Amino acid sequence: MLDAPMSGLRVLVLGGTVFLGRSVTDALLARGHQVTHFHRGKSRPDDPRVETLRGDRTDAGTLARAFAARQWDAVVDTSGFLPQVVRLSAEVLRDKAGRYFYVSSVSAYADLSRPGYDEDCALFPTPDPLPDVLVPELYGPLKAACERVVNEVWGGDATIVRPGLIVGPHDPTDRFTYWPARIARGGMVMAPGDPARAVQFIDARDLALWMVTVLERNLSGAFNATGPAQPLTMEGLLQACMAVTPGARLQWVPEARLLEAKVGYWNEVPLWIPSADPLNAIMGASIGRATAAGLRLRPLAQTIVDTLAWANGRPADHQWKAGLAEGRERELLGG
């Protein structure tokens, strides 16, 4: 039986102002917890609702001074990408908090060959040598290396979450937002590859609320956290977008045509990964452990509606980070 949830937690968030950190902050405050942010102050303005400590987490002296004579019940690390940097915060904070909650990624898995892969599957080995900056091609191995550092320093007081693609309002990547926005524009929409291909993602607000639940229950270990609760196909996602904003039509373009045209997967065509690419299996994670630990997922339509409303409120000249340019889409549609 789980212990009674902890209330009135004091939580330090490393980051806190961008996307998931923002959602975690919202969820913590909504549940009556106290929040401190630690960040450089370069990405977003300080959140006036919380205490803010400024500093560079890559400098051990800065961390020691910022956290001197301070205590928290938990640390949530939403901004750790390099193991040598994560080690600094993990070690400096070891005697200043009761738990270290590290946000990793399903990209940390080296072996995706088992359908419904779970938390016991092998992770990538630690890169050698370690890069000084985040290298996109090493994102997964570096996340796995960060996990090892957290577990080494914090042991049974460590919690690891491995999310899939995180989506919803305030997503800076546009990798999900492109589809509701493109469907809303109407007309003929280029739909990629196999309509029956599985897709997975999780609303940042659902992930954040579950993370707070895990903190309140003081749970240890590693958890996959993605969605939806029931299997979803690419066609199902696009049809769900069309149910929110009718008027578009889908033209499914075969994968062979996309490959021939050298279409970039994941960013140029979000949520599409070629079937022959081993990474395609990444959208088949088992979430049974997280579900048993309280993960609950909102209806897909709500995420679509909220994401579209947020996207429509951005400046008209917003530069999209992902998605097909209109001319490129016409080319693929044969127009």
N, C-alpha and C positions, 0 to 999 in steps of 0.2 A: 504494500500500500504506500502511495506517495505521501510524504509529509505535507502538512498544511502549507499553502503557498505563502511565501515571504512577502511582507508588505513594507512600504516605506523604504525601498531600496535606494541606496546612493550609488549611482552608476556613472562611470567615466566612459565617454564615447570618444574614441580616437577617430577624428573626422567629425561627422555629425551634421554638416550643413548640405550635403549633396545626396540626393536620391535615397538610397537605403538608409544612410545615416539620418537623414531628415525624417524618414518614416519611423525609424526606431525611436527617435526623440519624441515624435508625436505619440507613439504607443506608450512609451514610458510615462510621459506626462499625463496622458489620459488615465493611466492606472494609478496615479498618485505617487510616483517615484520622483526622486530628485536627480537631476541630470547636470553633468559637467561636460563641456566639450573641450577637446584639445586639438588645435589645428593651427596652420600657418596664417590663416586669414586671407588667403589669396583666391580661393574658389568662389566663396559666397560671403555676404555680410554675416556678422555674428547674429545668432538667434537671441533676441532679447528675453526670451522665456527662461533661458538657462544661464548658468555661470560659464564663462569662457576663459580658458587658459590658452595663451598664445605660445607657439614654439615650433621648432623643427624636430620631428621625431627621428631624424637621421643623426642627431648629435646627442650622445649620452649625457654630457654635462648639462645641456639644455633640459633634457628630461628630468634629471635629478633635481635641478633647481625648481622646475615647474611643479614637481610632485612632492617636494620636501614638506614634511610634517602634515601630509594629507592621507586620508584613508577613504576607501570606497568598498562597497560590498561586491562590486563586479566591474570588470572592464569589458567593453565591447569594441573590438577592433574591426572596423569596416574599411580600413585604408592601408592594410599591410600587404605588399606585393613582393617584397624582397626579403629572404630569410634573415640576412644580416641586419636589416632594419627592424624586423619583427623581434629579433633577439634582444635588441636594445630595450624596447618597451617591455617585453616579457620579463626581462631580468630586473629592470629598475622598479617595476610594479609588483614584483613577486611578494614582497612583504607589506604592500599597501592596499591589497584587495583580496577578496575571498575567492574570486573566480575570474578566469580569462576566457572570454567568448570570442573565438576567431571565426571570421567569415571567409571561408575558402571557396571552392567551386567544384562542380562535377567534372570540370576540366582537369582536375587533379588525378583522375583515374587513368592508369596506363592500360588496363585490360577491360574493354567493353564488349568482350565476346559473349558473355553470358546474358541472355535476354532477361530484362528486369534486374540489371546489376545492382548490387546492394553495397552497404558500407564496408563489407569485408573484402571487397575486390581490391586487387593490387593498385597501389599508387605509383606514379612516375618516380624514378630515382632522382636524387638531388643533383642538379646540374653541376658539373665540375669542368672548368672553374665557374664560380658564380659571377653573373654580370653585375656591373655597377648600376645599371638602369634596367627598367622593365623592358624585356625583349618580347614582342607579341608571340613569337614562335615558341617561347619558353614559358608562356603564361601558366599552363597547367603544371609542368614540373616545378616551377617556382612556388605555386600555391601549395603543392605537396610538401615541398621543403619547408615552407612556413609552418605547416601543420606539425611537422616533426619538431621544429624548434619549440612551439607552444607546448606540445606534449612532454618534451624533455624537461622544460623549465617548470611547468605547472602540474604535470602528472594527473592525478585524479581530480584536480581542480580546474581542468581544462574542458571546454566544450567546443566542438567544431561543427559548423554547419556548412554543407556543400550545396549551395543553391544551383538550380539550373538558370536559364535566362531570366533575369529579373525585369519586370515590365510595369507599366502603369504611368500615372501622371508624374511629371518631373524627370522622366527617363532621359538622360543626356545623350543616349546612343541612337535613338530613333529606330532601333531594330524591330520593335513590335509596333510602335506608333505608325510606321509607314503604312501598314495594312489597313487599319481603320480609316486613316486619312485618305489613302488612295481609293478605297471603296466608296468613301463619301463623295469624292469628286465625280463619280459615275463614269459612264462610258464603258468601253471594252478594257478589261483589266487582264494583264498578263499574269496567269497563275502558273507556278513553276512545277514541272516534273510530275510526279505521281500523286494524284489526288488523295490516295489512301495512305500516304506516308505519315507516320506519327510525328507529332510535335509536342513539346513540353515547354512550359514557362510558368512563372509564379508572379503574382501581383506583389509589389514591394510592400504594400500595406498588410497583406496576409502574412508574408514572411516576417515582417517586423513584429506583428502582434504575437506570432508564435514564438519568436525569439524572447520576447518579454515573458511569456508563459514559462519557457524553459528556465529563464533566470529566476523567476518566482518559485519554481519547484526545485531549483538548485540541481539540475540534471547535468551529468557528465557524459562524455562520449561523443561519437560522430553521428551526424544525421544528414541524409539527403533531404533536400527540401525543394520540391518543384510541384508542378501541377499540369493539368487540372486533376481533380480527384478521379475522374473516369477518363479512359483513353480518348484522345482527340486527334483527328487527322487534319492535314492542311486544308482539305476541302471543308471540313467541319468548321475550322477557324474562319475561313473566308465567307462561308454561308452565314456564320454568326454575325460577322461584320455587316453583311448585306441585309440581315434582319433588322439591324439598328438603323441603317441608312440605305433603303432600297433605291434601285436605279442603275446599279452597275451590272455588267455581264462579264462572265469569266471565259477566257480562252486559255485552255491548258496547253502549254508549250512543252513538248517532250524534252526530257533531260538531254538527249543527244543533241538537240538543237541548241540548248543552253551551253553545253560544253563546246560545241563547234564555234559558237559566237564568243567563247571565252568570257562568259558572264561570271562575275565574282560572286561566290556564294557567301552567305551569312550576312554580309554587309550590303553589297549591291542588290542582292535578292535576299532579304531577311528571311530567316527560318528555313532556307533551302540549303541542304548539303548533298552533294552527289551521292547516289546510292553505293558506289564503289569505294567511297572514302570511309575508312574505319571510324572517323569522327561522327558519321551519320548515326551511329548507335548511341551517341551521347544523350539523345532525346528518348531514352528508354529506361530511365532510372526508377528503381523501386523506392517508394516513399512510405512504406509500411511502418518503419521505425518512427518517423516524424509524426505520422498520423496517430500512432499509439501514444505519442507524447503531446498530443493536443493540436496538431496542425489542422486548421480548417480553412477552406478555400471558398471565396465568394463566387457567385455565378459569373461565367465568362462575359455575359452581356453587360454586367456592371463595370467590369474592367474596360471593356470596349467603349462604353458610353463616357466614363470618366476620363479615359485617356484622350478621346476625341475632343471632349470639351476643353481639356487643358491645352491640347495642341492648337485648337482654334483660337485660343487666347494669346498665342505667341505672336510676335511681330510678323507682318506679312513678308518681310525679307529674311525670315529665319533660314539659315543655311542648314539643310538636312544633312545629318551625319550618315544616313543609310537609306537605301531604296533606289529604285531605278529612276534615272532622269527620263523626262517625257519622250525625248527623241529616241533614246535607247529602247524604251518600251515599244514605241511605234515600229522600230526596226525589228524587234523580236516578234511582233504581231504580224509582220509582213506588210506593214503599211508604208 
